[in-house]
Amino acid sequence: MTIIRDISTGKIRLSLVEDDDFLNAIEGLQDFVLNTNADCDMAYDWVCDQVGIQSFVADNYAWDLFFETFTSADT
């Protein structure tokens, strides 16, 4: 995980944006969406399953990366 400091708030948090398992799941996300016609919830659950986590929605950086990848595959 990557430690990220939010300049506006001064808070420090961990992010999955450089976690190998997360990045591998993001790399496979487009194929998963195209092959299964997955909606956002199904794609989100798939990424969580691939990484072995319950949620990453509170990780803004990881969520943004996921959502960008999902929307580019869904269009």
Long-range contacts (C-beta under 8 A, 24 or more apart in sequence): 2-61, 4-61, 13-59, 14-59, 15-59, 15-61, 15-62, 16-51, 16-53, 16-56, 16-59, 16-61, 16-62, 17-59, 17-61, 17-62, 17-65, 19-51, 21-50, 21-51, 21-52, 22-47, 22-51, 22-56, 22-62, 24-50, 25-50, 25-51, 26-65, 26-66, 26-69, 29-66, 29-69, 29-70, 29-73, 30-69, 30-72, 30-73, 33-70, 33-73, 33-74, 34-73, 40-67, 40-70, 40-74, 43-70, 44-70
